[in-house]
Amino acid sequence: METVHHYNTDFNFDKRITISAHSTMDLISLGTRTKYYLVIYGVGLYTYPKINKISDVYSSNYTKCLQLKFYRSLDYEQMYNALVEVIEKKVDLSKFNSELKQMYNILKNIRIIEYTDKVEIVWCSDKLELYCNNVFAGFIVNKDFAKVIFDCYLDENSITPDLLQNYTPNSP
């Protein structure tokens, strides 16, 4: 298995991954989430088929995956609260009450995310699927909610500059 070393986090990311029954996806870019100058996790953006420009990630023609590799352990409530904090800056939370409850329960099933665990967030059509270490944890059907979750990682935050800078569509 070929990997790419992400120097900001010291993690290796596979150049290609297969999550459950989805087609094999190609690594598009890498990013780093920091808070108070501390590395929280590294993130790999994968798609199938491989995208040609970063804006294609929002097209329904592609299956996309954000693979998060954590530098520090955290529990489900910490991850949920961090997502809610970012989501509420983007939309009225009441718009996604049902989906947020589902997300909480999915993350609760994961319980604790340990150092070097991988959380995969897959967006295919109108469904958002969550996996921990390639083990299915649950899904939410709502394309608008899926977009909001991906926006948490792909719009203005500490990950985006890395993801956009490292975008390499023609890499082998």
C-alpha positions in Angstrom: 0.0 0.0 0.0 1.5 3.3 -1.1 1.3 6.2 1.4 2.0 9.9 1.6 3.7 11.3 4.7 1.9 14.3 6.1 4.7 16.3 7.8 2.4 18.6 9.8 0.9 15.7 11.7 3.5 13.0 11.2 0.8 10.6 9.9 1.0 8.5 6.8 -2.1 8.6 4.6 -2.8 5.9 2.0 -2.9 7.1 -1.6 -6.0 5.0 -2.1 -8.6 3.8 0.3 -11.7 1.6 0.1 -14.4 2.2 2.7 -17.0 -0.5 3.0 -18.7 -1.2 -0.3 -17.7 2.1 -1.9 -15.4 2.2 -4.9 -11.7 2.8 -4.2 -11.1 6.5 -3.7 -7.9 8.5 -4.5 -6.2 10.9 -2.1 -6.7 14.5 -3.3 -5.2 16.6 -0.5 -4.1 16.7 3.1 -4.8 19.2 5.8 -4.2 19.9 9.5 -6.6 21.0 12.2 -4.8 23.0 14.8 -6.2 24.8 17.9 -4.0 27.2 19.9 -1.1 26.1 17.7 -1.5 22.4 18.8 -2.2 19.7 16.2 -5.6 18.1 16.8 -5.8 15.9 13.7 -4.7 15.4 10.1 -7.3 15.1 7.4 -7.1 13.4 4.0 -9.6 14.3 1.3 -10.4 11.4 -1.0 -12.8 11.1 -4.0 -14.1 8.6 -6.5 -13.8 9.3 -9.3 -10.8 11.5 -8.8 -11.8 15.2 -9.0 -10.1 17.7 -11.4 -10.8 20.8 -9.4 -11.6 21.3 -5.7 -15.1 22.7 -6.4 -16.1 19.3 -7.8 -16.1 17.9 -4.3 -19.7 19.3 -3.9 -20.9 17.6 -7.1 -23.3 14.6 -6.7 -21.2 12.8 -9.4 -18.5 12.0 -6.8 -18.2 9.9 -3.7 -16.0 11.8 -1.2 -14.4 11.0 2.1 -12.7 13.0 4.8 -10.4 10.7 6.7 -9.5 12.2 10.1 -6.5 10.8 12.0 -6.4 12.1 15.5 -3.3 13.2 17.3 -4.9 13.2 20.7 -7.7 11.0 22.2 -11.2 12.5 22.5 -14.6 11.3 23.4 -17.8 11.4 21.4 -19.1 14.5 23.2 -15.9 16.5 22.5 -16.2 15.7 18.8 -19.9 16.4 18.7 -19.6 19.7 20.6 -16.8 20.8 18.3 -18.9 20.0 15.2 -21.9 21.8 16.6 -19.8 24.9 17.5 -18.7 25.1 13.8 -22.1 24.3 12.4 -23.9 26.9 14.4 -21.7 29.6 12.8 -23.0 28.5 9.4 -26.7 27.7 9.8 -29.5 27.8 12.3 -29.1 24.6 14.3 -32.9 24.1 14.5 -32.8 23.4 10.7 -31.0 20.1 11.5 -32.4 19.0 14.9 -33.1 15.5 13.7 -29.7 15.1 11.9 -27.8 16.5 14.9 -29.5 13.9 17.2 -28.5 11.2 14.8 -25.0 12.5 14.7 -24.8 12.5 18.5 -26.0 8.9 18.6 -23.6 7.8 15.9 -20.7 9.4 17.7 -21.9 8.0 21.0 -21.6 4.5 19.5 -18.0 5.2 18.7 -17.5 6.4 22.3 -13.8 7.2 22.4 -11.5 8.1 19.5 -8.0 7.1 20.5 -4.7 8.4 19.3 -4.1 7.4 15.6 -7.7 6.2 15.2 -9.3 7.0 11.9 -12.7 8.5 11.5 -14.0 8.4 7.9 -16.9 10.7 6.9 -18.2 9.5 3.5 -20.6 11.6 1.4 -22.3 9.7 -1.4 -25.4 11.2 -3.1 -27.7 12.4 -0.2 -26.2 10.2 2.5 -23.5 10.9 5.0 -21.9 7.8 6.5 -19.5 7.6 9.4 -16.9 4.9 10.1 -14.3 4.5 12.7 -11.2 2.5 11.6 -13.3 1.4 8.5 -16.1 0.0 10.7 -19.5 1.4 9.9 -20.9 3.5 12.8 -24.0 5.0 11.2 -25.5 7.2 8.5 -27.7 10.3 8.0 -29.7 10.9 4.9 -29.8 14.6 4.1 -27.7 16.1 1.4 -27.9 19.6 2.9 -26.6 18.3 6.2 -23.8 16.4 4.4 -22.8 19.6 2.7 -22.7 21.5 6.1 -20.5 18.8 7.6 -18.1 18.9 4.6 -18.1 22.7 4.8 -16.8 22.4 8.4 -13.7 21.0 6.9 -13.5 22.7 3.5 -14.3 26.3 4.1 -12.5 29.0 6.1 -10.8 27.3 9.0 -7.3 26.1 9.9 -7.6 23.0 7.6 -8.6 24.8 4.3 -5.2 26.4 3.5 -3.5 23.1 3.6 -6.3 21.3 1.7 -6.3 23.9 -1.1 -2.5 24.2 -1.2 -1.9 20.5 -1.3 -4.5 19.8 -4.0 -2.7 17.7 -6.5 -5.0 16.3 -9.1 -2.3 15.0 -11.4 -0.2 13.2 -8.8 0.3 9.5 -9.4 
